[in-house]
Each structure stands twice: as structure tokens, then as C-alpha cells.
Amino acid sequence: MTYRRLRAHAQRVQYPASFPEQADPRRTSVIAGTRVALLDAIERLQADDPDAAQPFCFAKSAV
């Protein structure tokens, strides 16, 4: 799907008020699932060793 088709589809679809905590693996793409897994791993690393997680964390720069 192109970006325009995805955007038009998103405007037509009624989304639930809240989303489930855990994504349904049958409806999650490999890339999205990998990103979620990576973010979870970085979050755990940051809790265990903040200095080790620092290279993976992006800070907003003041402009």
C-alpha cells in the first residue's frame, strides 16, 4: 500500500479507545515486532545498567 492509501484507510477505520498491552503476533509485521523487541531490550538494559544503554538512547537536542 502506498502512504496515501494507508492514510485514507486510517481515516475510515474506527479504532478502539484503548489498544491491548501486547500486540497480536498474527497482525504484527516482522519489522514492527523487531522494533518493539529492541525497545523492550533497551529499556531492560537501561534499568540494569544506564551507562551501557546510553549509546542506544537518543536525546532530543535543543534547537
Predicted model as a PDB file, atoms N, CA, C, CB and O in Angstrom, pLDDT in the B-factor column:
MODEL        1                                                                  
ATOM      1  N   MET A   1       0.835  -1.194   0.000  1.00 55.00           N  
ATOM      2  CA  MET A   1       0.000   0.000   0.000  1.00 55.00           C  
ATOM      3  C   MET A   1       0.873   1.247   0.000  1.00 55.00           C  
ATOM      4  CB  MET A   1      -0.946   0.004   1.214  1.00 55.00           C  
ATOM      5  O   MET A   1       1.946   1.287   0.601  1.00 55.00           O  
ATOM      6  N   THR A   2       0.390   2.224  -0.670  1.00 74.00           N  
ATOM      7  CA  THR A   2       1.103   3.481  -0.674  1.00 74.00           C  
ATOM      8  C   THR A   2       0.740   4.278   0.576  1.00 74.00           C  
ATOM      9  CB  THR A   2       0.787   4.283  -1.948  1.00 74.00           C  
ATOM     10  O   THR A   2      -0.228   3.966   1.269  1.00 74.00           O  
ATOM     11  N   TYR A   3       1.516   5.286   0.843  1.00 68.00           N  
ATOM     12  CA  TYR A   3       1.253   6.132   2.011  1.00 68.00           C  
ATOM     13  C   TYR A   3      -0.136   6.747   1.942  1.00 68.00           C  
ATOM     14  CB  TYR A   3       2.307   7.237   2.122  1.00 68.00           C  
ATOM     15  O   TYR A   3      -0.840   6.791   2.951  1.00 68.00           O  
ATOM     16  N   ARG A   4      -0.540   7.221   0.770  1.00 79.00           N  
ATOM     17  CA  ARG A   4      -1.862   7.861   0.636  1.00 79.00           C  
ATOM     18  C   ARG A   4      -2.991   6.877   0.912  1.00 79.00           C  
ATOM     19  CB  ARG A   4      -2.029   8.455  -0.767  1.00 79.00           C  
ATOM     20  O   ARG A   4      -3.976   7.221   1.565  1.00 79.00           O  
ATOM     21  N   ARG A   5      -2.844   5.645   0.409  1.00 81.00           N  
ATOM     22  CA  ARG A   5      -3.877   4.631   0.663  1.00 81.00           C  
ATOM     23  C   ARG A   5      -3.928   4.276   2.140  1.00 81.00           C  
ATOM     24  CB  ARG A   5      -3.616   3.365  -0.174  1.00 81.00           C  
ATOM     25  O   ARG A   5      -5.016   4.123   2.696  1.00 81.00           O  
ATOM     26  N   LEU A   6      -2.789   4.144   2.781  1.00 75.00           N  
ATOM     27  CA  LEU A   6      -2.759   3.844   4.215  1.00 75.00           C  
ATOM     28  C   LEU A   6      -3.395   4.963   5.023  1.00 75.00           C  
ATOM     29  CB  LEU A   6      -1.321   3.614   4.684  1.00 75.00           C  
ATOM     30  O   LEU A   6      -4.149   4.714   5.964  1.00 75.00           O  
ATOM     31  N   ARG A   7      -3.087   6.182   4.652  1.00 79.00           N  
ATOM     32  CA  ARG A   7      -3.651   7.325   5.367  1.00 79.00           C  
ATOM     33  C   ARG A   7      -5.166   7.398   5.189  1.00 79.00           C  
ATOM     34  CB  ARG A   7      -3.003   8.625   4.883  1.00 79.00           C  
ATOM     35  O   ARG A   7      -5.892   7.653   6.150  1.00 79.00           O  
ATOM     36  N   ALA A   8      -5.641   7.177   3.975  1.00 82.00           N  
ATOM     37  CA  ALA A   8      -7.084   7.180   3.713  1.00 82.00           C  
ATOM     38  C   ALA A   8      -7.773   6.058   4.485  1.00 82.00           C  
ATOM     39  CB  ALA A   8      -7.360   7.035   2.201  1.00 82.00           C  
ATOM     40  O   ALA A   8      -8.860   6.243   5.033  1.00 82.00           O  
ATOM     41  N   HIS A   9      -7.132   4.901   4.520  1.00 82.00           N  
ATOM     42  CA  HIS A   9      -7.690   3.771   5.272  1.00 82.00           C  
ATOM     43  C   HIS A   9      -7.770   4.106   6.761  1.00 82.00           C  
ATOM     44  CB  HIS A   9      -6.836   2.497   5.056  1.00 82.00           C  
ATOM     45  O   HIS A   9      -8.769   3.799   7.411  1.00 82.00           O  
ATOM     46  N   ALA A  10      -6.755   4.713   7.289  1.00 77.00           N  
ATOM     47  CA  ALA A  10      -6.725   5.068   8.719  1.00 77.00           C  
ATOM     48  C   ALA A  10      -7.833   6.046   9.071  1.00 77.00           C  
ATOM     49  CB  ALA A  10      -5.365   5.669   9.095  1.00 77.00           C  
ATOM     50  O   ALA A  10      -8.356   6.015  10.185  1.00 77.00           O  
ATOM     51  N   GLN A  11      -8.192   6.903   8.148  1.00 80.00           N  
ATOM     52  CA  GLN A  11      -9.261   7.863   8.405  1.00 80.00           C  
ATOM     53  C   GLN A  11     -10.633   7.202   8.380  1.00 80.00           C  
ATOM     54  CB  GLN A  11      -9.212   8.987   7.385  1.00 80.00           C  
ATOM     55  O   GLN A  11     -11.562   7.683   9.029  1.00 80.00           O  
ATOM     56  N   ARG A  12     -10.772   6.102   7.638  1.00 84.00           N  
ATOM     57  CA  ARG A  12     -12.056   5.396   7.555  1.00 84.00           C  
ATOM     58  C   ARG A  12     -12.281   4.429   8.711  1.00 84.00           C  
ATOM     59  CB  ARG A  12     -12.142   4.643   6.253  1.00 84.00           C  
ATOM     60  O   ARG A  12     -13.426   4.182   9.090  1.00 84.00           O  
ATOM     61  N   VAL A  13     -11.221   3.882   9.272  1.00 80.00           N  
ATOM     62  CA  VAL A  13     -11.326   2.819  10.275  1.00 80.00           C  
ATOM     63  C   VAL A  13     -11.618   3.408  11.655  1.00 80.00           C  
ATOM     64  CB  VAL A  13     -10.029   1.981  10.315  1.00 80.00           C  
ATOM     65  O   VAL A  13     -11.041   4.424  12.043  1.00 80.00           O  
ATOM     66  N   GLN A  14     -12.513   2.760  12.383  1.00 76.00           N  
ATOM     67  CA  GLN A  14     -12.786   3.135  13.771  1.00 76.00           C  
ATOM     68  C   GLN A  14     -11.861   2.323  14.672  1.00 76.00           C  
ATOM     69  CB  GLN A  14     -14.296   2.895  14.145  1.00 76.00           C  
ATOM     70  O   GLN A  14     -11.957   1.097  14.726  1.00 76.00           O  
ATOM     71  N   TYR A  15     -10.980   2.999  15.365  1.00 72.00           N  
ATOM     72  CA  TYR A  15     -10.052   2.314  16.248  1.00 72.00           C  
ATOM     73  C   TYR A  15     -10.625   2.245  17.655  1.00 72.00           C  
ATOM     74  CB  TYR A  15      -8.690   3.018  16.254  1.00 72.00           C  
ATOM     75  O   TYR A  15     -11.388   3.126  18.052  1.00 72.00           O  
ATOM     76  N   PRO A  16     -10.271   1.209  18.419  1.00 69.00           N  
ATOM     77  CA  PRO A  16     -10.766   1.110  19.790  1.00 69.00           C  
ATOM     78  C   PRO A  16     -10.214   2.236  20.655  1.00 69.00           C  
ATOM     79  CB  PRO A  16     -10.397  -0.247  20.395  1.00 69.00           C  
ATOM     80  O   PRO A  16      -9.188   2.836  20.333  1.00 69.00           O  
ATOM     81  N   ALA A  17     -10.906   2.515  21.759  1.00 68.00           N  
ATOM     82  CA  ALA A  17     -10.481   3.589  22.666  1.00 68.00           C  
ATOM     83  C   ALA A  17      -9.107   3.292  23.258  1.00 68.00           C  
ATOM     84  CB  ALA A  17     -11.510   3.779  23.793  1.00 68.00           C  
ATOM     85  O   ALA A  17      -8.315   4.209  23.477  1.00 68.00           O  
ATOM     86  N   SER A  18      -8.821   2.019  23.518  1.00 70.00           N  
ATOM     87  CA  SER A  18      -7.505   1.649  24.043  1.00 70.00           C  
ATOM     88  C   SER A  18      -7.026   0.401  23.315  1.00 70.00           C  
ATOM     89  CB  SER A  18      -7.557   1.408  25.589  1.00 70.00           C  
ATOM     90  O   SER A  18      -7.820  -0.443  22.898  1.00 70.00           O  
ATOM     91  N   PHE A  19      -5.741   0.307  23.178  1.00 68.00           N  
ATOM     92  CA  PHE A  19      -5.153  -0.825  22.493  1.00 68.00           C  
ATOM     93  C   PHE A  19      -4.654  -1.846  23.515  1.00 68.00           C  
ATOM     94  CB  PHE A  19      -4.007  -0.366  21.573  1.00 68.00           C  
ATOM     95  O   PHE A  19      -4.318  -1.479  24.641  1.00 68.00           O  
ATOM     96  N   PRO A  20      -4.604  -3.119  23.133  1.00 68.00           N  
ATOM     97  CA  PRO A  20      -4.111  -4.141  24.062  1.00 68.00           C  
ATOM     98  C   PRO A  20      -2.647  -3.893  24.402  1.00 68.00           C  
ATOM     99  CB  PRO A  20      -4.286  -5.549  23.464  1.00 68.00           C  
ATOM    100  O   PRO A  20      -1.899  -3.332  23.601  1.00 68.00           O  
ATOM    101  N   GLU A  21      -2.251  -4.312  25.584  1.00 75.00           N  
ATOM    102  CA  GLU A  21      -0.868  -4.129  26.042  1.00 75.00           C  
ATOM    103  C   GLU A  21       0.108  -4.909  25.152  1.00 75.00           C  
ATOM    104  CB  GLU A  21      -0.723  -4.582  27.517  1.00 75.00           C  
ATOM    105  O   GLU A  21       1.178  -4.409  24.804  1.00 75.00           O  
ATOM    106  N   GLN A  22      -0.269  -6.124  24.792  1.00 75.00           N  
ATOM    107  CA  GLN A  22       0.590  -6.984  23.983  1.00 75.00           C  
ATOM    108  C   GLN A  22       0.002  -7.090  22.575  1.00 75.00           C  
ATOM    109  CB  GLN A  22       0.739  -8.398  24.632  1.00 75.00           C  
ATOM    110  O   GLN A  22      -1.190  -7.358  22.425  1.00 75.00           O  
ATOM    111  N   ALA A  23       0.803  -6.888  21.570  1.00 70.00           N  
ATOM    112  CA  ALA A  23       0.338  -6.956  20.182  1.00 70.00           C  
ATOM    113  C   ALA A  23       0.051  -8.399  19.785  1.00 70.00           C  
ATOM    114  CB  ALA A  23       1.380  -6.340  19.229  1.00 70.00           C  
ATOM    115  O   ALA A  23       0.720  -9.325  20.244  1.00 70.00           O  
ATOM    116  N   ASP A  24      -0.937  -8.578  18.941  1.00 72.00           N  
ATOM    117  CA  ASP A  24      -1.277  -9.898  18.404  1.00 72.00           C  
ATOM    118  C   ASP A  24      -0.222 -10.258  17.368  1.00 72.00           C  
ATOM    119  CB  ASP A  24      -2.725  -9.919  17.777  1.00 72.00           C  
ATOM    120  O   ASP A  24      -0.109  -9.568  16.354  1.00 72.00           O  
ATOM    121  N   PRO A  25       0.556 -11.317  17.588  1.00 70.00           N  
ATOM    122  CA  PRO A  25       1.647 -11.648  16.665  1.00 70.00           C  
ATOM    123  C   PRO A  25       1.167 -11.968  15.249  1.00 70.00           C  
ATOM    124  CB  PRO A  25       2.424 -12.822  17.201  1.00 70.00           C  
ATOM    125  O   PRO A  25       1.946 -11.867  14.301  1.00 70.00           O  
ATOM    126  N   ARG A  26      -0.104 -12.353  15.090  1.00 75.00           N  
ATOM    127  CA  ARG A  26      -0.623 -12.642  13.751  1.00 75.00           C  
ATOM    128  C   ARG A  26      -0.826 -11.369  12.955  1.00 75.00           C  
ATOM    129  CB  ARG A  26      -1.934 -13.412  13.840  1.00 75.00           C  
ATOM    130  O   ARG A  26      -0.905 -11.415  11.727  1.00 75.00           O  
ATOM    131  N   ARG A  27      -0.913 -10.237  13.630  1.00 71.00           N  
ATOM    132  CA  ARG A  27      -1.184  -8.977  12.944  1.00 71.00           C  
ATOM    133  C   ARG A  27      -0.021  -7.985  13.054  1.00 71.00           C  
ATOM    134  CB  ARG A  27      -2.443  -8.350  13.506  1.00 71.00           C  
ATOM    135  O   ARG A  27      -0.161  -6.824  12.670  1.00 71.00           O  
ATOM    136  N   THR A  28       1.094  -8.423  13.563  1.00 66.00           N  
ATOM    137  CA  THR A  28       2.247  -7.549  13.732  1.00 66.00           C  
ATOM    138  C   THR A  28       3.306  -7.908  12.697  1.00 66.00           C  
ATOM    139  CB  THR A  28       2.821  -7.660  15.169  1.00 66.00           C  
ATOM    140  O   THR A  28       3.669  -9.075  12.548  1.00 66.00           O  
ATOM    141  N   SER A  29       3.792  -6.912  11.992  1.00 74.00           N  
ATOM    142  CA  SER A  29       4.819  -7.182  10.988  1.00 74.00           C  
ATOM    143  C   SER A  29       6.131  -7.548  11.670  1.00 74.00           C  
ATOM    144  CB  SER A  29       5.015  -5.962  10.062  1.00 74.00           C  
ATOM    145  O   SER A  29       6.337  -7.258  12.849  1.00 74.00           O  
ATOM    146  N   VAL A  30       6.996  -8.178  10.922  1.00 73.00           N  
ATOM    147  CA  VAL A  30       8.299  -8.575  11.449  1.00 73.00           C  
ATOM    148  C   VAL A  30       9.091  -7.338  11.870  1.00 73.00           C  
ATOM    149  CB  VAL A  30       9.088  -9.393  10.397  1.00 73.00           C  
ATOM    150  O   VAL A  30       9.737  -7.343  12.918  1.00 73.00           O  
ATOM    151  N   ILE A  31       9.045  -6.301  11.076  1.00 74.00           N  
ATOM    152  CA  ILE A  31       9.799  -5.089  11.390  1.00 74.00           C  
ATOM    153  C   ILE A  31       9.255  -4.430  12.645  1.00 74.00           C  
ATOM    154  CB  ILE A  31       9.755  -4.107  10.216  1.00 74.00           C  
ATOM    155  O   ILE A  31      10.023  -4.043  13.525  1.00 74.00           O  
ATOM    156  N   ALA A  32       7.933  -4.298  12.735  1.00 71.00           N  
ATOM    157  CA  ALA A  32       7.343  -3.686  13.924  1.00 71.00           C  
ATOM    158  C   ALA A  32       7.635  -4.531  15.157  1.00 71.00           C  
ATOM    159  CB  ALA A  32       5.824  -3.507  13.746  1.00 71.00           C  
ATOM    160  O   ALA A  32       7.944  -3.993  16.220  1.00 71.00           O  
ATOM    161  N   GLY A  33       7.538  -5.850  15.021  1.00 70.00           N  
ATOM    162  CA  GLY A  33       7.823  -6.736  16.150  1.00 70.00           C  
ATOM    163  C   GLY A  33       9.272  -6.641  16.586  1.00 70.00           C  
ATOM    164  O   GLY A  33       9.566  -6.671  17.781  1.00 70.00           O  
ATOM    165  N   THR A  34      10.175  -6.528  15.630  1.00 78.00           N  
ATOM    166  CA  THR A  34      11.596  -6.385  15.945  1.00 78.00           C  
ATOM    167  C   THR A  34      11.858  -5.070  16.651  1.00 78.00           C  
ATOM    168  CB  THR A  34      12.444  -6.479  14.675  1.00 78.00           C  
ATOM    169  O   THR A  34      12.650  -5.015  17.592  1.00 78.00           O  
ATOM    170  N   ARG A  35      11.207  -4.019  16.208  1.00 78.00           N  
ATOM    171  CA  ARG A  35      11.384  -2.705  16.843  1.00 78.00           C  
ATOM    172  C   ARG A  35      10.896  -2.741  18.286  1.00 78.00           C  
ATOM    173  CB  ARG A  35      10.629  -1.609  16.054  1.00 78.00           C  
ATOM    174  O   ARG A  35      11.559  -2.214  19.180  1.00 78.00           O  
ATOM    175  N   VAL A  36       9.745  -3.357  18.517  1.00 77.00           N  
ATOM    176  CA  VAL A  36       9.210  -3.461  19.874  1.00 77.00           C  
ATOM    177  C   VAL A  36      10.155  -4.274  20.748  1.00 77.00           C  
ATOM    178  CB  VAL A  36       7.805  -4.102  19.860  1.00 77.00           C  
ATOM    179  O   VAL A  36      10.425  -3.894  21.888  1.00 77.00           O  
ATOM    180  N   ALA A  37      10.660  -5.384  20.227  1.00 82.00           N  
ATOM    181  CA  ALA A  37      11.585  -6.217  20.980  1.00 82.00           C  
ATOM    182  C   ALA A  37      12.864  -5.450  21.308  1.00 82.00           C  
ATOM    183  CB  ALA A  37      11.915  -7.490  20.195  1.00 82.00           C  
ATOM    184  O   ALA A  37      13.394  -5.565  22.413  1.00 82.00           O  
ATOM    185  N   LEU A  38      13.354  -4.677  20.358  1.00 83.00           N  
ATOM    186  CA  LEU A  38      14.558  -3.882  20.571  1.00 83.00           C  
ATOM    187  C   LEU A  38      14.323  -2.815  21.644  1.00 83.00           C  
ATOM    188  CB  LEU A  38      15.004  -3.225  19.255  1.00 83.00           C  
ATOM    189  O   LEU A  38      15.159  -2.626  22.528  1.00 83.00           O  
ATOM    190  N   LEU A  39      13.194  -2.124  21.566  1.00 83.00           N  
ATOM    191  CA  LEU A  39      12.888  -1.099  22.568  1.00 83.00           C  
ATOM    192  C   LEU A  39      12.729  -1.714  23.963  1.00 83.00           C  
ATOM    193  CB  LEU A  39      11.607  -0.340  22.179  1.00 83.00           C  
ATOM    194  O   LEU A  39      13.166  -1.128  24.953  1.00 83.00           O  
ATOM    195  N   ASP A  40      12.108  -2.889  24.040  1.00 85.00           N  
ATOM    196  CA  ASP A  40      11.986  -3.582  25.330  1.00 85.00           C  
ATOM    197  C   ASP A  40      13.363  -3.951  25.879  1.00 85.00           C  
ATOM    198  CB  ASP A  40      11.117  -4.850  25.184  1.00 85.00           C  
ATOM    199  O   ASP A  40      13.622  -3.799  27.073  1.00 85.00           O  
ATOM    200  N   ALA A  41      14.235  -4.433  25.012  1.00 87.00           N  
ATOM    201  CA  ALA A  41      15.577  -4.820  25.444  1.00 87.00           C  
ATOM    202  C   ALA A  41      16.371  -3.608  25.925  1.00 87.00           C  
ATOM    203  CB  ALA A  41      16.323  -5.518  24.303  1.00 87.00           C  
ATOM    204  O   ALA A  41      17.081  -3.694  26.926  1.00 87.00           O  
ATOM    205  N   ILE A  42      16.258  -2.491  25.229  1.00 86.00           N  
ATOM    206  CA  ILE A  42      16.962  -1.270  25.646  1.00 86.00           C  
ATOM    207  C   ILE A  42      16.422  -0.787  26.985  1.00 86.00           C  
ATOM    208  CB  ILE A  42      16.819  -0.157  24.576  1.00 86.00           C  
ATOM    209  O   ILE A  42      17.183  -0.330  27.838  1.00 86.00           O  
ATOM    210  N   GLU A  43      15.111  -0.888  27.169  1.00 87.00           N  
ATOM    211  CA  GLU A  43      14.508  -0.471  28.437  1.00 87.00           C  
ATOM    212  C   GLU A  43      15.028  -1.323  29.596  1.00 87.00           C  
ATOM    213  CB  GLU A  43      12.973  -0.565  28.358  1.00 87.00           C  
ATOM    214  O   GLU A  43      15.331  -0.801  30.669  1.00 87.00           O  
ATOM    215  N   ARG A  44      15.129  -2.632  29.377  1.00 89.00           N  
ATOM    216  CA  ARG A  44      15.670  -3.514  30.428  1.00 89.00           C  
ATOM    217  C   ARG A  44      17.140  -3.208  30.692  1.00 89.00           C  
ATOM    218  CB  ARG A  44      15.506  -4.999  30.031  1.00 89.00           C  
ATOM    219  O   ARG A  44      17.575  -3.174  31.843  1.00 89.00           O  
ATOM    220  N   LEU A  45      17.901  -2.985  29.627  1.00 88.00           N  
ATOM    221  CA  LEU A  45      19.316  -2.655  29.779  1.00 88.00           C  
ATOM    222  C   LEU A  45      19.482  -1.346  30.533  1.00 88.00           C  
ATOM    223  CB  LEU A  45      20.000  -2.567  28.410  1.00 88.00           C  
ATOM    224  O   LEU A  45      20.368  -1.224  31.379  1.00 88.00           O  
ATOM    225  N   GLN A  46      18.641  -0.374  30.234  1.00 87.00           N  
ATOM    226  CA  GLN A  46      18.728   0.919  30.904  1.00 87.00           C  
ATOM    227  C   GLN A  46      18.424   0.779  32.398  1.00 87.00           C  
ATOM    228  CB  GLN A  46      17.761   1.923  30.255  1.00 87.00           C  
ATOM    229  O   GLN A  46      19.027   1.470  33.219  1.00 87.00           O  
ATOM    230  N   ALA A  47      17.501  -0.103  32.750  1.00 90.00           N  
ATOM    231  CA  ALA A  47      17.179  -0.326  34.162  1.00 90.00           C  
ATOM    232  C   ALA A  47      18.341  -1.004  34.878  1.00 90.00           C  
ATOM    233  CB  ALA A  47      15.903  -1.176  34.298  1.00 90.00           C  
ATOM    234  O   ALA A  47      18.632  -0.694  36.033  1.00 90.00           O  
ATOM    235  N   ASP A  48      19.008  -1.940  34.182  1.00 91.00           N  
ATOM    236  CA  ASP A  48      20.114  -2.681  34.797  1.00 91.00           C  
ATOM    237  C   ASP A  48      21.419  -1.899  34.810  1.00 91.00           C  
ATOM    238  CB  ASP A  48      20.322  -3.985  34.070  1.00 91.00           C  
ATOM    239  O   ASP A  48      22.139  -1.902  35.808  1.00 91.00           O  
ATOM    240  N   ASP A  49      21.723  -1.233  33.710  1.00 89.00           N  
ATOM    241  CA  ASP A  49      22.996  -0.526  33.580  1.00 89.00           C  
ATOM    242  C   ASP A  49      22.818   0.695  32.670  1.00 89.00           C  
ATOM    243  CB  ASP A  49      24.099  -1.473  33.019  1.00 89.00           C  
ATOM    244  O   ASP A  49      23.026   0.594  31.460  1.00 89.00           O  
ATOM    245  N   PRO A  50      22.435   1.845  33.236  1.00 87.00           N  
ATOM    246  CA  PRO A  50      22.166   3.033  32.419  1.00 87.00           C  
ATOM    247  C   PRO A  50      23.328   3.458  31.527  1.00 87.00           C  
ATOM    248  CB  PRO A  50      21.800   4.170  33.307  1.00 87.00           C  
ATOM    249  O   PRO A  50      23.110   3.950  30.420  1.00 87.00           O  
ATOM    250  N   ASP A  51      24.555   3.272  31.998  1.00 88.00           N  
ATOM    251  CA  ASP A  51      25.715   3.667  31.193  1.00 88.00           C  
ATOM    252  C   ASP A  51      25.840   2.807  29.931  1.00 88.00           C  
ATOM    253  CB  ASP A  51      27.000   3.562  32.029  1.00 88.00           C  
ATOM    254  O   ASP A  51      26.226   3.307  28.875  1.00 88.00           O  
ATOM    255  N   ALA A  52      25.516   1.525  30.040  1.00 87.00           N  
ATOM    256  CA  ALA A  52      25.601   0.635  28.880  1.00 87.00           C  
ATOM    257  C   ALA A  52      24.501   0.943  27.873  1.00 87.00           C  
ATOM    258  CB  ALA A  52      25.512  -0.831  29.322  1.00 87.00           C  
ATOM    259  O   ALA A  52      24.688   0.747  26.672  1.00 87.00           O  
ATOM    260  N   ALA A  53      23.361   1.422  28.348  1.00 82.00           N  
ATOM    261  CA  ALA A  53      22.238   1.717  27.454  1.00 82.00           C  
ATOM    262  C   ALA A  53      22.371   3.073  26.770  1.00 82.00           C  
ATOM    263  CB  ALA A  53      20.940   1.668  28.225  1.00 82.00           C  
ATOM    264  O   ALA A  53      21.703   3.316  25.766  1.00 82.00           O  
ATOM    265  N   GLN A  54      23.197   3.941  27.278  1.00 83.00           N  
ATOM    266  CA  GLN A  54      23.312   5.308  26.769  1.00 83.00           C  
ATOM    267  C   GLN A  54      23.556   5.385  25.266  1.00 83.00           C  
ATOM    268  CB  GLN A  54      24.420   6.014  27.481  1.00 83.00           C  
ATOM    269  O   GLN A  54      22.924   6.219  24.617  1.00 83.00           O  
ATOM    270  N   PRO A  55      24.428   4.573  24.666  1.00 84.00           N  
ATOM    271  CA  PRO A  55      24.633   4.680  23.215  1.00 84.00           C  
ATOM    272  C   PRO A  55      23.392   4.360  22.384  1.00 84.00           C  
ATOM    273  CB  PRO A  55      25.742   3.767  22.801  1.00 84.00           C  
ATOM    274  O   PRO A  55      23.305   4.771  21.227  1.00 84.00           O  
ATOM    275  N   PHE A  56      22.433   3.633  22.958  1.00 77.00           N  
ATOM    276  CA  PHE A  56      21.216   3.270  22.239  1.00 77.00           C  
ATOM    277  C   PHE A  56      20.100   4.286  22.401  1.00 77.00           C  
ATOM    278  CB  PHE A  56      20.737   1.932  22.698  1.00 77.00           C  
ATOM    279  O   PHE A  56      19.104   4.231  21.680  1.00 77.00           O  
ATOM    280  N   CYS A  57      20.251   5.211  23.337  1.00 74.00           N  
ATOM    281  CA  CYS A  57      19.201   6.157  23.641  1.00 74.00           C  
ATOM    282  C   CYS A  57      19.482   7.481  22.918  1.00 74.00           C  
ATOM    283  CB  CYS A  57      19.086   6.372  25.170  1.00 74.00           C  
ATOM    284  O   CYS A  57      20.604   7.987  22.928  1.00 74.00           O  
ATOM    285  N   PHE A  58      18.454   8.012  22.306  1.00 66.00           N  
ATOM    286  CA  PHE A  58      18.596   9.263  21.580  1.00 66.00           C  
ATOM    287  C   PHE A  58      17.984  10.382  22.428  1.00 66.00           C  
ATOM    288  CB  PHE A  58      17.918   9.181  20.171  1.00 66.00           C  
ATOM    289  O   PHE A  58      16.836  10.293  22.865  1.00 66.00           O  
ATOM    290  N   ALA A  59      18.745  11.396  22.640  1.00 58.00           N  
ATOM    291  CA  ALA A  59      18.241  12.554  23.408  1.00 58.00           C  
ATOM    292  C   ALA A  59      17.823  13.624  22.416  1.00 58.00           C  
ATOM    293  CB  ALA A  59      19.328  13.112  24.412  1.00 58.00           C  
ATOM    294  O   ALA A  59      18.436  13.788  21.361  1.00 58.00           O  
ATOM    295  N   LYS A  60      16.775  14.347  22.768  1.00 53.00           N  
ATOM    296  CA  LYS A  60      16.332  15.461  21.925  1.00 53.00           C  
ATOM    297  C   LYS A  60      17.326  16.598  22.087  1.00 53.00           C  
ATOM    298  CB  LYS A  60      14.879  15.925  22.298  1.00 53.00           C  
ATOM    299  O   LYS A  60      17.717  16.948  23.200  1.00 53.00           O  
ATOM    300  N   SER A  61      17.722  17.160  20.974  1.00 49.00           N  
ATOM    301  CA  SER A  61      18.659  18.267  21.057  1.00 49.00           C  
ATOM    302  C   SER A  61      17.884  19.582  21.107  1.00 49.00           C  
ATOM    303  CB  SER A  61      19.642  18.249  19.860  1.00 49.00           C  
ATOM    304  O   SER A  61      16.841  19.727  20.469  1.00 49.00           O  
ATOM    305  N   ALA A  62      18.399  20.517  21.857  1.00 48.00           N  
ATOM    306  CA  ALA A  62      17.766  21.827  21.948  1.00 48.00           C  
ATOM    307  C   ALA A  62      18.074  22.608  20.684  1.00 48.00           C  
ATOM    308  CB  ALA A  62      18.246  22.599  23.205  1.00 48.00           C  
ATOM    309  O   ALA A  62      19.235  22.736  20.294  1.00 48.00           O  
ATOM    310  N   VAL A  63      17.050  23.122  20.052  1.00 46.00           N  
ATOM    311  CA  VAL A  63      17.230  23.866  18.802  1.00 46.00           C  
ATOM    312  C   VAL A  63      16.873  25.312  19.006  1.00 46.00           C  
ATOM    313  CB  VAL A  63      16.384  23.268  17.674  1.00 46.00           C  
ATOM    314  O   VAL A  63      16.958  26.107  18.071  1.00 46.00           O  
TER     315      VAL A  63                                                      
ENDMDL                                                                          
END                                                                             
